[in-house]
Amino acid sequence: DSISARDVYTGKTLWKRVLKGLNTFGVFYDKSYKPDFMDLSYNQQHIPGASVRGTNFVVTGDHVYVVQGIQCHVLDAGSGQTVSVLSLPEQNGLTPKEWAYIGIYEEYLIAGADFVQQTDLLDKLKSKKELGKWSTLIDKNASKRLVIMNRYTGQVLWTLDAQQGFLHNAIIADKGRLVCLDRTAPHILKCVKDRRIRDSHKGRLLSLDMRTGEIIWQNTETAFGTWLSYSAEHDMLLQAFRKSRDMFWEPGNRMATHHAATGQVIWDEPIDHSGPCMLHRDKIITQTTAYELLTGRQWTRTHPLTGQPVPWPYARNH
C-alpha cells in the first residue's frame, strides 16, 4: 500500500507515500506473504509477478510514476510529493477500467489501457485451472490499447488498439521508434490448439513512430515471440521467448533478428533457449549459453587443452 525512497548507502528512509488501490494482491504478492521483517525465512511462495504483468511503477531522474487504479501518480523523486496525476483517455465514451502497462522513453509515457481478457478465446473451458497454477495472472500479460502521452503534461499524443493484445514483455522504444508484438500469448494458444478450438488470427510485429503513431513497418509472417530485445549499437531487434520455470508455458524454440529500421529478417533459427534474452555487444545471453547476435550461431570459446572451438555453456546454481 505504499512506495518509499531510501538512501542507498545507509538505508535511511527519505520519504514514504501511502497509496491505496494499487491492485497488486495476487500479482506481486499473495496470501502466503509474511510481513514480519524479523522472520529470515523466504517470505512468500514464489509467483511470477512482474515477469508476467510487468512493473506498476517507473523511476526517472526527476520523477516516480506509479500506477494507482486507472491513474498514474507522478511523484517528485526527491521528496515523494505529488507533482501531477495522469489519466487514461476515454475510448468511445467509455473510461478504461485499468491501467495495465507503464513505460517511459525520453519525454513520452507509454501506457497500456485495460488488460486483454485472452481467456475469452477459451469459453469452452470449464475452469482456468487448466491454464496452470497462476490463474489470477492469466489475463494480466497484455494490453488492449497503447496510449502515448507527454509525461510532463499528460497530453495524449496518439492511441492504437490491439488486434489481439500488446504483450507487456514485448514493448520497447529507442531512436524515436516504438516496437511491439500484438498477439495472443502462447499458453492461451496451446489451450486453444489442445481443445481444437479454431483461431485463425495472425499476430503482428509493429514498428511505430513514437511522435505520431504512424506505422513505419509491420510483419505478420514472422510474429511468433513473447520477448523483444534491442541493440542500439547494431540497430537490430531480437524476437525470442521468456521461457522460464517461473512463467506460464512458452515454447522457447525459436529466435529471429530484424533490421530495426526496416523490419527485414536477418536470420530466423529453431534455437532452444530459456529467457529472458539479454543483449551484450554482439552476444545474445540466455540462461544456459550465448549466441552470436549477427548470425545466430552458438557462441564458442577455445578449449584450454585441445585449442579447438567448443560451445560456451554455463550452469546456474541456487
Stockholm file with secondary structure:
# STOCKHOLM 1.0

chainA/1-318         DSISARDVYTGKTLWKRVLKGLNTFGVFYDKSYKPDFMDLSYNQQHIPGASVRGTNFVVTGDHVYVVQGIQCHVLDAGSGQTVSVLSLPEQNGLTPKEWAYIGIYEEYLIAGADFVQQTDLLDKLKSKKELGKWSTLIDKNASKRLVIMNRYTGQVLWTLDAQQGFLHNAIIADKGRLVCLDRTAPHILKCVKDRRIRDSHKGRLLSLDMRTGEIIWQNTETAFGTWLSYSAEHDMLLQAFRKSRDMFWEPGNRMATHHAATGQVIWDEPIDHSGPCMLHRDKIITQTTAYELLTGRQWTRTHPLTGQPVPWPYARNH
#=GR chainA/1-318 SS CEEEEECTTTCCEEEEEECSCCCCBTTTBCTTCCCCTTCCSCCSCCCCTHHHHCCSEEECSSEEEEEETTEEEEEETTTCCEEEEEECCCBTTBCCSCEEEEEEETTEEEEEEEECCGGGGGTTCSCGGGGCSCGGGGGGSEEEEEEEEETTTCCEEEEEEEEEEEEEEEEEEETTEEEEEESCCHHHHHHHHHTTCCCCCCCEEEEEETTTCCEEEEESSSCCCSEEEEETTTTEEEEECCCCTTSSCCCCCCEEEEETTTCCEEEEECCCCCSCCEEETTEEECSSBEEETTTCCBCEEECTTTCCEEECBCCCCC
#=GC SS_cons         CEEEEECTTTCCEEEEEECSCCCCBTTTBCTTCCCCTTCCSCCSCCCCTHHHHCCSEEECSSEEEEEETTEEEEEETTTCCEEEEEECCCBTTBCCSCEEEEEEETTEEEEEEEECCGGGGGTTCSCGGGGCSCGGGGGGSEEEEEEEEETTTCCEEEEEEEEEEEEEEEEEEETTEEEEEESCCHHHHHHHHHTTCCCCCCCEEEEEETTTCCEEEEESSSCCCSEEEEETTTTEEEEECCCCTTSSCCCCCCEEEEETTTCCEEEEECCCCCSCCEEETTEEECSSBEEETTTCCBCEEECTTTCCEEECBCCCCC
//
